[in-house]
Amino acid sequence: MHHESVVFSVFLIFSGAALVATLALFARQALIVGYIVLGAVVGPWGLQWVNDAKLIQDIAHVGIIFLLFLLGLNLYPQKLIQLLRQTTLITLVTSVIFAALGWGVAVTFGYSSIDGIIVGIAAMFSSTIISLKLLPTTVLHHRHTGEVIISVLLLQDFIAILALLAIQILHRGDVPTQDMVLLVVSLPVLIATVLIVERYVLLPLFRRFDKIQEYIFLLVVGWCLGVAQLASSLGLSYEIGAFIGGVAIARNPISRFIAESLKPIRDFFLVMFFFALGAGLDMQVVGQVLVPASLLALLVLLIKPITFKFMLMKVSETEKLGWETGWRLGQLSEFSLLIGFMALEVGLIVNETAYLIHVATLLTFIGSSYLIVLRYPTPIGVSERLRRD
C-alpha cells in the first residue's frame, strides 16, 4: 500500500464512519454495526476502495492494546487478585460448555474432528472489545458487575494463550517443551520487570515532570506499548502486557489524567478495528458457511447469557447481575478470529472453517451489540435513558 493510498484509506474509513454513524444514530442503531458494514462495502471484497484490509487490521490492533491498558489503569492489584479467585471456576466451567457447543455445531455440519476442535476453542471466548466498549465508565470502575466482567475476560485471555499454544502442539504433533517452559516463567518475569521499572524509573519521572502534560502523555504511551512489546517477546499477548502495564500504575493519582488523555486514541483505532473486520469478508465464501455460522451465532447469543447467569447465581450473585453479565459477555471474541487465522496458517483447518469462525464472530458482534444497546446503559445508547459514558 503506497503512502497516498494510506491517506486515502484513512479518509474513507473515518469520513465513511462519520456518515454511517450519523445514519445509525438517526435510525437508533448500534454504531459498531455501521463500521462493520462500511468495511464490507468499501473493502477488498466490495467496492475495493480500500484494498489492504490486513494493514488496517494490524494498525487497528493498537486500539485493543490501549483498551486493555485503560482497563488496567482503573484496577488495583489487590482487587484484581480477589476478583480472579471468585470467577476462576465460573470461567473454566463455562469455557468447557461453550467449547462443546462449537464442536457440536461443526461436527453436525460435516466438518472434521480437528475442524470441530478449533471451532470449539474459538467459541470459548467473549469479546473484550464489545464487552468493555459498551460498558459505561460508572459500571466498569465502580460497580460489582463491571468487576465480574473484567475478571472473566482476563481469565479467558489466559485460556486463549494456552489455546494458541495447543494449536501449535496439534500442528507439530508433540509438546514444544521450550514453549511450555517459556509460558510458565514469562508471566512472573514480566510482572517483576514491570514493577521494578515502574517503581525505580516511571514513578520518579512522574513526580519530577508531572506538570508537563505533553511529556506525561508521551511517557505513558511509550510505557503502554513498551510493556506490550515486552510481553509479546516473552511469548504472551500484547493485550496482557498492556493490561499489566496499566495495573502497575493504577495506584498513582496521575492515572485518572492518563485515562482521560488516551480515550480518543483508543476510539480512533477501534473504529479501524471494526472496519477491518467487515473489510476482510469474501462474500463468495460467506455464502458457503452462512447456514452453520448463523446457527452457531444464534446458539451463542442464546446460550452464553443463560449459562453465565446460571453459574453466577450458583456462586451467590444476584439474578440481575447474572443476566447483565451474561448478555454483555454473550458473543464470540477477537481471540476467536485469531485462533481461526492461526489454525488456518499452520494447516490444521481449511479456509471454509476459518470463514465459519469469522462469520459467526461478526454475527455475534452485531447481534450482541443490539441486545446490549437496547437493553442496558451504554456509551452509545440509542436513547437518552440508556446513554451513559
N, C-alpha and C positions, 0 to 999 in steps of 0.2 A: 504494500500500500504506500503510495507516494505521499509527500508532505501535504500537497494541496488536497489530496483525497481525504486525508485525515481531518483537515479543517472542514471540508465539505460534509464528511460523515458526522462530525460533531454538530455542525449546523443542522443537518437533517434530524438528528436524534433529538436535540433539545428544542428546536423550533416545532418539529412534529409533536414532541411530547407536550409542549405548551398548548398546541392545538387540541390534541386528544384529551388532555386534562381538562381543558375548558368545556369541551363537549361532554365529557364524563360527569363533570360537576353539575351541568345543566340537566343531564339525564339521570342524575342521582346514582351514578355507577362508581365502582371502585377504580381509583386511578391506576393501580397496578395492572389491571386487565388491559387498560388502554395502552400502556407501554409495551406489553407483550404483543398485542395486535399490531401496533405500529411496526415492531420489528419484523413480524411475519409479512407485512405488506411491502415494506421498502427494502427488505433484506435480500440475500443472495437467491432465495427460492421464490421471491415475489417480484417486485419491480426492478430489483437488482441495482437500486440506487446506492446501497451500502453493500460492498462485496466481501469485506473481510470481517465476518462475524467473530472469528476466533480472536483477532486482535482486540476487538471491542470487549469481548468476554474477559480476556486477560486483564485489560485495564479496569474493567468493572469489578474484578476480584478485590481490588483495593477497597471498594466500598464495604465489602463484607469484613475485611480486616479492621477498618475503622469502627464498624458496628460493634464488633466484639471488644475492641479497646474501650469504647464508651461504656459498654456494659460493665467491664471490669472496674472502671473508674468509680462506679457507684455501688461497689460491693466490697465490704471489709473482709479480710481473710478469715477471721473467726466466724463470721456469719456464713461464709461460703462453706466451711467445713461442716458446720451444723446442718446446713441445707442438704449437702450431699449425703450425709448419714441418713436423713429422713427419706430420701427419694431413691436410694440405690435399688431396693427390692422392687419398687414400682417400675423403674426403668428397665430392669432386667426381665421381669415377667411380661411387660407389655411388648418389649422387643421380640421375645420369642413368639408371642401371639401374632404380631404383625408380619414376622418372617414367614410363619406358616400360611398366613393369608396370601402373601405374594407368591409363594411357591405353589400354593393350590391353584391360583388363577393361571399361572404359566403352564403347569402340567395339564390342566383341564383343556387348554387350547393347543396341546400337542407339542409344546416346547420340551427340549431335552432336560434331563435331570440337572445338569450343570447350569443351563439357562434358568431353570426354576430356582436354583440356589441363589444365583445372582439377583434375580428379581426379588426373591425373598429378603435378601440382605438389603436391597435398596428400599424395600417397604418398611424397614425397621425405624426409620428416622423421620423426625418432623423438622420443618424449615425454621432455622434461626431467623432468617430474614423476615418471613411472613409473620412469625410469632412476635418478634420484637418490634418490627416496624409498625405493626398495628396495635401495639400496647402503649397506652398513654403513659407519660413520664410518671404521673402520680401513682399509677398501678405498678409500673416497673420497679420503682425505687422505694415505695413507701407502703406497699400492701403485701400481704402474705401470698396472694395469687401470683404476683409478679415473681416473688422469690421461688415459689414452687416451679413455675415455668422455666426460670433460669436454671435451676439445679437439674431438672430433667434434660434440658437441652445440652448442658455441659457434659453430663454423663453419656448422652447419646454421641457427643463429639468424640469422647474417648473410645466408645464402642466402634465408631466409624473408622478410627485409626486402626484398630485391631482387625476390622473387616477388610480394609485395604491391604493389610499385611496378609490376611488369609487368602486374598485373591492372588497375591504373589506366590504363596505356598501352593495353591491349586495349580498354578501355571507351571511352576518348577518341578512339582511332584515330590519335593522334600522340604524339610523345615530349614530355612535360612538362619542358622544359629547366630551368625553375626548380627542380623537384623533384629532377632529376638532380644539379644543382649543389649543392643543399642536402644531398643524401645523401652526396656526396663530401666536403664540408667539415665536415659536422656531427660526425662521429666524432672527428676531430682536435680540433675546438673543445671538444667535451665532455670529452675526456681532459685537455686542457690546463687547462680550467677546474677540473675536479675536483682535479687535482694541486696547483694553486695554492691553492685553498681549503683542501685537506687540510693543506698544509704551513704556511700562514700563519694559519689560523683554527682548524681542528679540532685539530691536534696541541698547540698552546698550551693550549687548553681542556682536553684530556685530561690534560696534565701538571699543570695547576693544580687540577683538581677530581676527579682520579681516585679519591679516597676516598669520594666521594658517589655511590653506586651508582645511586640513583634518577635523578640528573641525567645520568649517563653513559648510562643506558638511554634516556632521553628524547632526548638529543642524537643517539644513534645511529639511533633510529627516524626522527627528523627528517631526518638525513643520508641515510638509505636512500631514503625517499620523495621527498625533495627532488631528489636526483640522478636518480631515476627520472622525475620530472615534467619535469626539465630535458631529459632525453633525448627524451621524448615531444614536447616543444615544438620540438626540433630535427629532428623527423621520424624519429627512431629509436624503438625499443620501450622500454617501461617496464623490461622484463627486462634488456636490455643496459645501461641506465642503472644499475639496481640492482647488476648484476654488477661494473661498473666502479667503483662506489662502494665495494663490498666489497674489491676488489683494492687500491684506493688505501690502505686502512688495514690491509691484511693483515700488513704488517711490524711494526706496533705490538704490543707484548706484550699489550695490553688486548683484542686481537681474540679471544682464547680465551674471556674472560669474556663478551664480546658475543655470540659464537656460542651459548654455552650459554643466555644470557638470552632469545634470540629464538626458540629452538626451539619452545616452547609456542605462541607466536603463529603461527608458520608452520603448525604442525599444526592449529590451530583453523581457519584459513582454508582449508587443503587439504581438510579434511572437507567444508566447504561447497562447494568446487570440484567434488568428485566427486558430491556430492548434486545439484548444479545440472546436471551432465551427464545424469544419469538423469531429472531433472525436465523437461528440455527435449524429451523424446521424445513425439511424437504417434504412437500405436500404429497408427492407420489408414495413415499414410504409411509407417511402418516396414514394414508388410506388403507394400507395393508394391515396396520396394527390398531386401527381405530376401535374395533369392537373389544378386543381383550384389554386395551388400555382404558377404555371408557368403563368397563366393568371393574377393573382394578381401582380406578379413581373413585368410582361410586362406592365401592365397599370400604375403601379407606376413609372417605368422608363420613360414612355412616358408623363404621365400627370403631375407629380410633376415639371419637368423643365418648362413646359408651364405655369402652374399655378403660380409658383414663378416669372417667367418673366413678366407675365401679371400684377400681383399685384405690383411688384416693379416699373414697368413703370407707374402705376396709382398714385404712390407717387413721381413721377418726377425723378426716377432713369433712367439711360440710358439703351437702349436696350441691349448693350454689357454686362453691369453689370448684367442685369436681366437674360440673358441666362447663363452666367458663374455661377452666384449664383444658378440658377435652376439646372444646371447639377451637380454641386458639392453637392447639397442637395437632389438629385433625387434618394434616396434609402430608405429602411426601416432602423430601428435602433437597436442597442443593447438593448434599452429600449423595443422594440417590443418583443425581446426574453424574457426579464424579465417579461413583462406583461403576455405573454402566459404561462410561467412557473408558475407564482403565481396563475393565474386563474385556472390552472390545479391542483395545490396543494390544493386549497380550494374547489375544486369540481364544479366549475362553468362551465367548459368545459370538453370535452372528449379528450383523448390522440390524436386523429386524428386532432382535431382543433389546438392543440398546435403544432403539426408537420406541419400543414399548414402554421402557422406563421413562424416556424423555417425555413422551406424550402424556403418560399417566401423571407424571410430576406436574406438568404445566396445567393439566385439567384440575388437579387438586389445588394448585396455587390459585387458579381462577375461582373454583367453587368455594374454597375455604375463605378467600378474601371476601366474597359476597356474604357468606354466612356470618363472618365476624363483623363486617362493617354494618350489616343490617340488624345485628343482634346486640352488640356490645360497644362501649365507648372506644373510639379510635382517633388518632390524629387526622384521619382523612374521612371522618364520618359523613354520611350522605345527608344528615340532618343536624341542625344546631344542637338538638338534645343529646346526640351521641358523639359530637365532635369534642374530643379532649386532647390536648397536646401534652 
